[in-house]
Amino acid sequence: MDFKQKVVDLVSEQVDLPKEKISMLIERPKNAKMGDYAFPAFALAKIEHKNPALIAKDIAEKISDDNFTSIQAVGPYVNFAIDHAKLVNATLNDVLTEKDHFGDQKLGEGNVPIDMSSPNIAKPMSMGHLRSTVIGNSIAKTLEKVGYTPIKINYLGDYGTQFGKLITAYRLWGNEEDVKKDPINNLFHYYVKFHEEAEKDPKLEDEGRAAFKKLENGDEEEIKLWKWFREVSLQEFNRIYKELGVTFDSYNGEAFFNDKMQPVVDELREKGLLEESRGAQVVNLGEDENPALILKSDGSSLYMTRDLAAALYRKKEYDFVMSLYVAGGEQTGHFKQLKQVLKKMGYDWSDNIHHIPFGLITQGGKKLSTRKGNVVFLDQVLKDAVSLAEQQIEEKNPNLSNKEQVAHDVGVGAVVFHDLKNDRMDNFDFDLEEVVRFEGDTGPYVQYTNARAQSILRKANKEISMDNLSLNDDWSFAVAKALADFPAIVEKASEKFEPSIIAKYALDLSKKFNKYYANVRILDEDDQLNARLALVQATSIVLTEALRLLGVNAPKEM
C-alpha cells in the first residue's frame, strides 16, 4: 500500500487542489514523533483568505482513516501518523508478492538510446572512463524498471585527428612486433610520446593532421593501421566490460558515421544554415553564442559533424522518445550546440535529447590526464580491489566457499558503488582502501548487510507464510517504512537520471536493518517469528534489487 498516496487522496477530498499539487506539497516531519507525513496548509491561505493554522485544524477535524493512528493539526500542518502494524503488514505483503519486481512502474515507454562509456581506441581504459560506463549502465537499468526500453550505445572514439597523430607516432617510433606483444600499452606509449615531442617540434601536429586527412580520404595503408588499432583495442575493452558486468547493444563509433556526414553538411547548406567563417564552415547560433563548427578550413569533419549524423541516424533507427548522452560536464557546451543546430534544422525532437553530465575522479586532488600520461588504469584498479576484498574475506571468513567469485563481486562492486554513491555532478578523490572497506558508507557494507539477512534465513530454515505479517516495534517499522519508499526512490532516480539516489537509499536501508538486527531477537520461537523472517527476506529482496540497479552483484555469503 502507498501510504503517501493515501494521504494525498484523503487531503484531496477536503481541499480544492489537484492531487499532483498535493503530492508535491506533502512533507516528512523532521521529528518522527510528529507523524510520518505532513500537509502544509500555506498554499490554501491565499485561496481561502484564512490563517493556515485554522485551515489545517479544519482539515484534520474532517478526516478519519484507520490506516493512521492519529491525524491532527500542528500549527499550519496536518500531520498523519501511520498505524505501524498496518504499514509493516502491507509493505511485507507487497515485497514478498512482487519480489524483484517490487518498485516496477509504468512511468513511460519507448526506446531510449544511451550514449555511454565511449573510450578512445588505442588507449587503455582509465578511471576516467569508469563514470560514464557505470552511470550509463545504472540509468539504463533504472529506466527499464520504469517502463522504457534502453539501448546502450558504446560510441567508440575510433575516428578523428588523434588517429592521425597515433599513425604518425607508430611510424616514427613503433614496430609491429612490440604492438603484437602488448598492443594497448605500446600504442598508448606512442600517443603520449607524440604529445611530448610535439611540444618540442610543433611540425609534428601538422604531420598528424595530414595523416588523418589521408585516413578520411580512404588511403589503404592508413585504413589498415586504423582497423588493426581498433580490433586490438576492442578485445581489451570487452575484457574489462566483462569484469564490470556491462554489455552494449551497439558499438557504432565515430567511424560508423564517416559516410553519413556529407548528407548532413548538404542538408545544412540546402537549408541556408551553413556559413563561412575564416575558411571554416559554421552554423551561426546567435549574437551571444559561439558558432557551431561543422567543417575545418581544410574540409575535415569535427565532433559536431559526426554527432549530428549520429543523432539523425539514431532518431531514424530507434524512433526514440528520449536520447541520452552520458558525458563529462566539460562537454555541456557541445551538447547545447548539438541541440541548437538540430532545432535550427527543424527537428523539434531535439528537445528530447539530454546531456547527463558528471564530475571528475581525482587522485590526490589532481585531475587525471591521458595526454600527459598522468592516468590510473581501470584494469589495475579492479584487480587491486578484488585483491583487497580477498584479504578481508580471508580474515573474516576463511572457510567461505566460492571465495574467488565473492571477492570479485565485492571488489568490483565496491569500485562501482563508490562511484555511484556520489552525486553525479560532484568531483571526488579516489582512495581504493577506503572504497573496499566492509564498514562505513561502502558497497561491501551493503553487500554484507544482504549476506547477513541471507544467513539469518538459512539458520531459520523455515517457509515464510503470508499470514499476519504485522510487527509493532520501532525497529521493524523503520525498516518497513524504508522498504515502502523503494518505488518512490526508483521513480526519483529515473526522473533525475541520478543513480546516487538509489545508492544512498541502499546505505540507509542497510543501516536501519543493522539497527533492527542489533536490537531484536529475530530467531526467537514465538508468534511473531514468521513476520520477523518476512521482514528479513523483504530487506534482502530490496537490497539485492537496489544493488542490481547500480550494476552491483549481491553475494548471499561473505
For each residue, the residues with C-beta under 8 A, 3 or more apart:
1: 6 67 86 87 90 91 94
2: 5 6 484 487
3: 6 7 36 37 67 82 87 90 484
4: 7 8 23 26 37 488
5: 2 8 9 23
6: 1 2 3 9 10 65 67
7: 3 4 10 11 26 37 39 80
8: 4 5 11 12 19 22 23 26
9: 5 6 12 13 19
10: 6 7 13 14 63 65 71 80
11: 7 8 14 15 17 22 39 59 63 78
12: 8 9 15 17 19 22
13: 9 10 63
14: 10 11 59 62 63
15: 11 12 22 44 59
16: 47
17: 11 12 21 22 25 43 44
18: 21 22
19: 8 9 12 22 23
20: 23 24
21: 17 18 24 25 43
22: 8 11 12 15 17 18 19 25 26 39
23: 4 5 8 19 20 26
24: 20 21
25: 17 21 22 39 40 43
26: 4 7 8 22 23 37 38 39
27: 37 38 39 40 77
28: 36 37 38
29: 32 34 35 36 37 38 77 79
30: 34
31: 34
32: 29 35 36
33:
34: 29 30 31 38 74 79
35: 29 32 38 70 72 74 79 80 81
36: 3 28 29 32 80 81 82 481
37: 3 4 7 26 27 28 29 79 80 82
38: 26 27 28 29 34 35 74 77 78 79 80
39: 7 11 22 25 26 27 56 59 77 78 80
40: 25 27 43 52 76 77
41: 44 45 52 53 55 56 59 76 77 78
42: 45 52 76
43: 17 21 25 40 46 47
44: 15 17 41 47 48 50 52 55
45: 41 42 48 49 50 51 52 55
46: 43 49
47: 16 43 44
48: 44 45 55
49: 45 46
50: 44 45 54 55
51: 45 54 55 76
52: 40 41 42 44 45 55 56 76
53: 41 56 57 73 75 76
54: 50 51 57 58
55: 41 44 45 48 50 51 52 58 59 76
56: 39 41 52 53 59 60 73 74 75 76 77 78
57: 53 54 60 61 73
58: 54 55 61 62
59: 11 14 15 39 41 55 56 62 63 73 78
60: 56 57 63 71 72 73 78
61: 57 58 73
62: 14 58 59
63: 10 11 13 14 59 60 71 78
64: 71
65: 6 10 68 71
66: 83 86
67: 1 3 6 82 83 86
68: 65 71 80 81 82 83
69: 81 82 83 84
70: 35 79 80 81
71: 10 60 63 64 65 68 78 79 80 81
72: 35 60 78 79
73: 53 56 57 59 60 61 77 78 79
74: 34 35 38 56 77 79
75: 53 56
76: 40 41 42 51 52 53 55 56
77: 27 29 38 39 40 41 56 73 74
78: 11 38 39 41 56 59 60 63 71 72 73
79: 29 34 35 37 38 70 71 72 73 74
80: 7 10 35 36 37 38 39 68 70 71
81: 35 36 68 69 70 71
82: 3 36 37 67 68 69 86 87 481
83: 66 67 68 69 86 87
84: 69 87 88 471 472 474 477
85: 88 89 470 471 472
86: 1 66 67 82 83 89 90 470
87: 1 3 82 83 84 90 91 477 480 481 484
88: 84 85 91 92 469 470 471 472 476 477 480 531 535
89: 85 86 92 93 468 469 470 531
90: 1 3 86 87 93 94 484
91: 1 87 88 94 95 480 481 483 484 538
92: 88 89 95 96 469 480 483 531 534 535 538
93: 89 90 96 97 466 469
94: 1 90 91 97 98 102 484
95: 91 92 98 99 102 483 538 541 542
96: 92 93 99 464 466 469 534 537 538 541
97: 93 94 466
98: 94 95 101 102 104
99: 95 96 102 541
100: 541 544 545 548
101: 98 104
102: 94 95 98 99 486 487 541 542 545
103: 145 486 487 489 490 542 545
104: 98 101 145 146
105: 145 146 147 487 490 491
106: 109 146 147
107: 146 147 491 494 495
108: 143 146 147 148 321
109: 106 147 148 149 321
110: 148 149 319 320 321 322
111: 148 149 151 318 319 320 321
112: 140 143 148 149 150 151 320 321 322 323 324
113: 150 151 153 314 318 320 323 324
114: 136 139 140 150 151 152 153 324 326
115: 118 136 153 155 310 323 324 325 326 327
116: 132 133 135 136 137 140 152 153 154 155 324 326
117: 129 132 133 136 154 241 246 248 326
118: 115 132 154 155 156 157 253 327
119: 123 125 129 156 157 233 237
120: 123 156 157 158 162 370
121: 156 157 158 163 229 230 233 234 253
122: 163 166 184 187 188 191 229 230 233
123: 119 120 126 184 187 188 191 233 370
124: 184 185 188 236 375 377 378 379
125: 119 129 236 237 240 377 378 379
126: 123 129 130 368 370 375 376 377 378
127: 130 361 363 368 375 376 377 378 381 430
128: 131 360 361 368 370 375
129: 117 119 125 126 132 133 378
130: 126 127 133 134 361 378 381 415 416 419
131: 128 134 135 328 358 359 361 419
132: 116 117 118 129 135 136 326 327 328 358
133: 116 117 129 130 136 137 241 244 246
134: 130 131 137 138 244 246 416 419 420 499 550 551
135: 116 131 132 138 139 326 356 358 419 420 424 499
136: 114 115 116 117 132 133 139 140 152 324 326 356
137: 116 133 134 140 141 152 244 246 551
138: 134 135 141 142 420 499 502 549 550 551
139: 114 135 136 142 143 150 324 326 356 494 497 499
140: 112 114 116 136 137 143 144 150 152
141: 137 138 144 145 150 548 549 550 551
142: 138 139 145 146 490 493 494 499 502 549
143: 108 112 139 140 146 147 148 150 494
144: 140 141 147 148 149 150
145: 103 104 105 141 142 490 494 549
146: 104 105 106 107 108 142 143 490 491 494
147: 105 106 107 108 109 143 144
148: 108 109 110 111 112 143 144 321 322
149: 109 110 111 112 144
150: 112 113 114 139 140 141 143 144
151: 111 112 113 114 249 250 318 320
152: 114 116 136 137 140 246 247 248 249 250
153: 113 114 115 116 248 249 250 252 314
154: 116 117 118 248 250 251 253
155: 115 116 118 252 253 254 310
156: 118 119 120 121 230 234 251 252 253 254 255
157: 118 119 120 121 160 162 253 254
158: 120 121 163 226 230 253 254 255
159: 163 253 254 255 258 306
160: 157 163 212 254 303
161: 164 165 208 209 212 300
162: 120 157 165 166 191 208
163: 121 122 158 159 160 166 167 211 212 215 226 229
164: 161 167 168 207 208 209 210 211 212 213 214 215
165: 161 162 168 169 191 194 195 198 204 205 208 211 212
166: 122 162 163 169 170 187 190 191 194 229
167: 163 164 170 171 208 211 212 215 222 225 226
168: 164 165 171 172 194 204 207 208 211
169: 165 166 172 173 174 190 191 193 194
170: 166 167 173 174 179 187 190 225
171: 167 168 174
172: 168 169 194
173: 169 170 190 193
174: 169 170 171 178 179 186 187 190
175: 178 179
176: 179 180
177: 180 181
178: 174 175 181 182 186
179: 170 174 175 176 182 183 186 187 228 232
180: 176 177 183
181: 177 178 186
182: 178 179 185 186
183: 179 180 186 187 232 233 236
184: 122 123 124 187 188 232 233 236
185: 124 182 188 189
186: 174 178 179 181 182 183 189 190
187: 122 123 166 170 174 179 183 184 190 191 229 232 233
188: 122 123 124 184 185 191 192 370
189: 185 186 192 193
190: 166 169 170 173 174 186 187 193 194
191: 122 123 162 165 166 169 187 188 194 195 370 371
192: 188 189 195 196 370 371 372 373
193: 169 173 189 190 196 197
194: 165 166 168 169 172 190 191 197 198 204 208
195: 165 191 192 198 199 371 372
196: 192 193 199 200
197: 193 194 200 201 204
198: 165 194 195 201 202 204 205 208
199: 195 196
200: 196 197
201: 197 198 204
202: 198 205 206
203: 206 207
204: 165 168 194 197 198 201 207 208
205: 165 198 202 208 209
206: 202 203 209 210
207: 164 168 203 204 210 211
208: 161 162 164 165 167 168 194 198 204 205 211 212
209: 161 164 205 206 212 213 298 300
210: 164 206 207 213 214
211: 163 164 165 167 168 207 208 214 215 222
212: 160 161 163 164 165 167 208 209 215 216 300
213: 164 209 210 216 217 298 300
214: 164 210 211 217 219 222
215: 163 164 167 211 212 219 222 223 226
216: 212 213 258 300 301
217: 213 214
218: 223
219: 214 215 222 223
220: 223 224
221: 224 225
222: 167 211 214 215 219 225 226
223: 215 218 219 220 226 227
224: 220 221 227 228
225: 167 170 221 222 228 229
226: 158 163 167 215 222 223 229 230 255
227: 223 224 230 231
228: 179 224 225 231 232
229: 121 122 163 166 187 225 226 232 233
230: 121 122 156 158 226 227 233 234 255
231: 227 228 234 235
232: 179 183 184 187 228 229 235 236
233: 119 121 122 123 183 184 187 229 230 236 237
234: 121 156 230 231 237 238 251
235: 231 232 238 239
236: 124 125 183 184 232 233 239 240
237: 119 125 233 234 240 241
238: 234 235 241 242
239: 235 236 242 243 379
240: 125 236 237 243 244 378 379 382
241: 117 133 237 238 244 246 247 248
242: 238 239 245
243: 239 240 379 382 408 412
244: 133 134 137 240 241 382 412 416 551
245: 242 412 551 553
246: 117 133 134 137 152 241 551
247: 152 241
248: 117 152 153 154 241 251
249: 151 152 153
250: 151 152 153 154
251: 154 156 234 248
252: 153 155 156 256 257 310
253: 118 121 154 155 156 157 158 159 256
254: 155 156 157 158 159 160 257 258 303 306
255: 156 158 159 226 230 258
256: 252 253 260
257: 252 254 260 261 306 309 310 313
258: 159 216 254 255 261 301 306
259: 262
260: 256 257 263 264 309 310 312 313
261: 257 258 264 265 301 305 306 308 309
262: 259 265 266
263: 260 266 267 309
264: 260 261 267 268 305 308 309 312
265: 261 262 268 269 274 281 294 295 305
266: 262 263 269 270
267: 263 264 270 271 345
268: 264 265 271 273 274 283 294 341 345
269: 265 266 272 273 274
270: 266 267
271: 267 268 344 345 346
272: 269
273: 268 269 283 284 341 344 345
274: 265 268 269 281 282 283 294
275: 281 282 283 284 291
276: 279 280 281 282
277: 280 281 282 291
278: 297
279: 276 297
280: 276 277 293 294 295 296 297
281: 265 274 275 276 277 293 294 295
282: 274 275 276 277 291 292 293 294
283: 268 273 274 275 291 292 294 341 344
284: 273 275 291
285: 289 290 291 292 337 340 341 344
286: 289
287:
288:
289: 285 286 337 340
290: 285 333 337
291: 275 277 282 283 284 285
292: 282 283 285 304 337 338 340 341
293: 280 281 282 296 302 304
294: 265 268 274 280 281 282 283 301 302 304 305 308
295: 265 280 281 299 300 301 302 305
296: 280 293 299 300 301 302
297: 278 279 280
298: 209 213
299: 295 296
300: 161 209 212 213 216 295 296
301: 216 258 261 294 295 296 305 306
302: 293 294 295 296 305 306
303: 160 254 306 307 334
304: 292 293 294 307 308 334 337 338 341
305: 261 264 265 294 295 301 302 308 309
306: 159 254 257 258 261 301 302 303 309 310
307: 303 304 310 311 334 338
308: 261 264 294 304 305 311 312 338 341 342
309: 257 260 261 263 264 305 306 312 313
310: 115 155 252 257 260 306 307 313 314
311: 307 308 314 315 323 338 342 350 353
312: 260 264 308 309 315 316 347
313: 257 260 309 310 316 317
314: 113 153 310 311 317 318 320 323
315: 311 312 318 319 320 323 347 349
316: 312 313 319
317: 313 314
318: 111 113 151 314 315
319: 110 111 315 316
320: 110 111 112 113 151 314 315 323 349 352
321: 108 109 110 111 112 148 352
322: 110 112 148 352 353 354
323: 112 113 115 311 314 315 320 352 353 354
324: 112 113 114 115 116 136 139 353 354 355 356 497
325: 115 331 335 353 354 355 356
326: 114 115 116 117 132 135 136 139 356 358
327: 115 118 132 331 335 355 356 357
328: 131 132 331 357 358 360
329: 332 357 358 359 425
330:
331: 325 327 328 334 335 355 357
332: 329 335 336 355 357
333: 290 336 337
334: 303 304 307 331 337 338
335: 325 327 331 332 338 339 353 355
336: 332 333 339 340 355
337: 285 289 290 292 304 333 334 340 341
338: 292 304 307 308 311 334 335 341 342 350 353
339: 335 336 342 343 350 351 353
340: 285 289 292 336 337 343 344
341: 268 273 283 285 292 304 308 337 338 344 345
342: 308 311 338 339 345 347 349 350 353
343: 339 340 346 347 348 350 351
344: 271 273 283 285 340 341
345: 267 268 271 273 341 342
346: 271 343
347: 312 315 342 343 350
348: 343 351
349: 315 320 342 352 353
350: 311 338 339 342 343 347 353
351: 339 343 348
352: 320 321 322 323 349
353: 311 322 323 324 325 335 338 339 342 349 350
354: 322 323 324 325 497
355: 324 325 327 331 332 335 336
356: 135 136 139 324 325 326 327 424 497
357: 327 328 329 331 332 424 425
358: 131 132 135 326 328 329 424 425
359: 131 329 422 424 425 426 427 428
360: 128 328 367 368 427
361: 127 128 130 131 368 419 427 428 429 430
362: 365 366 367 368 427 428 429 430
363: 127 366 368 376 429 430
364: 429
365: 362 429
366: 362 363 374
367: 360 362
368: 126 127 128 360 361 362 363 374 375 376
369: 372 373 374 375
370: 120 123 126 128 188 191 192 373 375
371: 191 192 195
372: 192 195 369
373: 192 369 370
374: 366 368 369
375: 124 126 127 128 368 369 370
376: 126 127 363 368 380 381 430
377: 124 125 126 127 380 381
378: 124 125 126 127 129 130 240 381 382
379: 124 125 239 240 243 382 383
380: 376 377 383 384
381: 127 130 376 377 378 384 385 415 432
382: 240 243 244 378 379 385 386 411 412 415
383: 379 380 386 387
384: 380 381 387 388 432
385: 381 382 388 389 411 412 414 415 432 435 436
386: 382 383 389 390 407 408 410 411 412
387: 383 384 390 391 407 411
388: 384 385 391 392 411 432 433 436
389: 385 386 392 393 406 407 408 410 411 414 436 444
390: 386 387 393 394 403 404 407 411
391: 387 388 394 395
392: 388 389 395 396 410 436 438 444
393: 389 390 396 397 398 400 403 406 407 410 558
394: 390 391 398 403
395: 391 392 398
396: 392 393 438 558
397: 393 400 557 558
398: 393 394 395
399:
400: 393 397 403 406 557 558
401: 557
402: 405 406 557
403: 390 393 394 400 406 407
404: 390 407 408
405: 402 408 409 555
406: 389 393 400 402 403 409 410 555 557 558
407: 386 387 389 390 393 403 404 410 411
408: 243 386 389 404 405 411 412
409: 405 406 412 413 447 552 553 554 555
410: 386 389 392 393 406 407 413 414 436 443 444 447 555 558
411: 382 385 386 387 388 389 390 407 408 414 415 436
412: 243 244 245 382 385 386 408 409 415 416
413: 409 410 416 417 443 444 447 547 552 553
414: 385 389 410 411 417 418 435 436 442 443 444
415: 130 381 382 385 411 412 418 419 432 435 436 443
416: 130 134 244 412 413 419 420 443 550 551 552
417: 413 414 420 421 442 443 446 503 547 550 552
418: 414 415 421 422 430 435 442 443
419: 130 131 134 135 361 415 416 422
420: 134 135 138 416 417 499 500 502 503 550 551
421: 417 418 441 443 500 503 504 507
422: 359 418 419 426 428 500
423: 426 498 500
424: 135 356 357 358 359 497 498 499 500
425: 329 357 358 359
426: 359 422 423
427: 359 360 361 362
428: 359 361 362 422
429: 361 362 363 364 365
430: 127 361 362 363 376 418 435
431: 434 435
432: 381 384 385 388 415 435 436
433: 388 436 437
434: 431 437 440 442
435: 385 414 415 418 430 431 432 442 443
436: 385 388 389 392 410 411 414 415 432 433 442 444
437: 433 434 440 442 444 445
438: 392 396 442 444 445 448
439: 442 445
440: 434 437 445
441: 421 445 507
442: 414 417 418 434 435 436 437 438 439 445 446
443: 410 413 414 415 416 417 418 421 435 446 447 547 552
444: 389 392 410 413 414 436 437 438 447 448 558
445: 437 438 439 440 441 442 448 449 507 510
446: 417 442 443 449 450 506 507 510 543 546 547 552
447: 409 410 413 443 444 450 451 547 552 553 554 555 558
448: 438 444 445 451 452 558
449: 445 446 452 453 510 513 514 539 543
450: 446 447 453 454 510 539 540 543 544 547 554 555 556
451: 447 448 454 455 554 555 556 557 558
452: 448 449 455 456 514 517
453: 449 450 456 457 513 536 537 539 540 543
454: 450 451 457 458 540 556 557
455: 451 452 458 459 557
456: 452 453 459 460 517 522 523 533 536
457: 453 454 460 533 536 537 540
458: 454 455 461
459: 455 456 523
460: 456 457 523 529 533
461: 458
462: 529 530 533
463:
464: 96 530 533 534 537
465: 530
466: 93 96 97 469 534
467: 530
468: 89 530 531
469: 88 89 92 93 96 466 530 531 534 535
470: 85 86 88 89 531
471: 84 85 88 476 477 480 528 531 532 535
472: 84 85 88 476 477
473: 476 477 520
474: 84 477 478
475: 478 479 512 515 516 519 520
476: 88 471 472 473 479 480 516 520 531 532 535
477: 84 87 88 471 472 473 474 480 481
478: 474 475 481 482 512 515 516
479: 475 476 482 483 509 512 513 516 535 539
480: 87 88 91 92 471 476 477 483 484 535 538
481: 36 82 87 91 477 478 484 485
482: 478 479 485 486 505 508 509 512
483: 91 92 95 479 480 486 509 538 539 542
484: 2 3 87 90 91 94 480 481
485: 481 482 488 489 505
486: 102 103 482 483 489 490 505 542 545 546
487: 2 102 103 105 490 491
488: 4 485 491 492
489: 103 485 486 492 493 501 502 505
490: 103 105 142 145 146 486 487 493 494 502 549
491: 105 107 146 487 488 494 495
492: 488 489 495 496 498 501
493: 142 489 490 496 497 498 499 501 502 549
494: 107 139 142 143 145 146 490 491 497
495: 107 491 492
496: 492 493 501
497: 139 324 354 356 424 493 494
498: 423 424 492 493 501
499: 134 135 138 139 142 420 424 493 502 503 549 550
500: 420 421 422 423 424 503 504
501: 489 492 493 496 498 504 505
502: 138 142 420 489 490 493 499 505 506 546 549 550
503: 417 420 421 499 500 506 507 546 550
504: 421 500 501 507 508
505: 482 485 486 489 501 502 508 509 546
506: 446 502 503 509 510 543 546 547 550
507: 421 441 445 446 503 504 510 511
508: 482 504 505 511 512
509: 479 482 483 505 506 512 513 539 542 543 546
510: 445 446 449 450 506 507 513 514 543
511: 507 508 514 515
512: 475 478 479 482 508 509 515 516
513: 449 453 479 509 510 516 517 539 543
514: 449 452 510 511 517 518
515: 475 478 511 512 518 519
516: 475 476 478 479 512 513 519 520 535
517: 452 456 513 514 520 522
518: 514 515
519: 475 515 516
520: 473 475 476 516 517 532
521: 524
522: 456 517 529 532 533 536
523: 456 459 460 529
524: 521 529
525: 529
526: 529
527:
528: 471 531 532
529: 460 462 522 523 524 525 526 532 533
530: 462 464 465 467 468 469 533 534
531: 88 89 92 468 469 470 471 476 528 534 535
532: 471 476 520 522 528 529 535 536
533: 456 457 460 462 464 522 529 530 536 537
534: 92 96 464 466 469 530 531 537 538
535: 88 92 469 471 476 479 480 516 531 532 538 539
536: 453 456 457 522 532 533 539 540
537: 96 453 457 464 533 534 540 541
538: 91 92 95 96 480 483 534 535 541 542
539: 449 450 453 479 483 509 513 535 536 542 543
540: 450 453 454 457 536 537 543 544
541: 95 96 99 100 102 537 538 544 545
542: 95 102 103 483 486 509 538 539 545 546
543: 446 449 450 453 506 509 510 513 539 540 546 547 554
544: 100 450 540 541 547 548 554
545: 100 102 103 486 541 542 548 549
546: 446 486 502 503 505 506 509 542 543 549 550
547: 413 417 443 446 447 450 506 543 544 550 552 553 554
548: 100 141 544 545 551 552 554
549: 138 141 142 145 490 493 499 502 545 546
550: 134 138 141 416 417 420 499 502 503 506 546 547
551: 134 137 138 141 244 245 246 416 420 548
552: 409 413 416 417 443 446 447 547 548
553: 245 409 413 447 547
554: 409 447 450 451 543 544 547 548
555: 405 406 409 410 447 450 451 558
556: 450 451 454
557: 397 400 401 402 406 451 454 455
558: 393 396 397 400 406 410 444 447 448 451 555
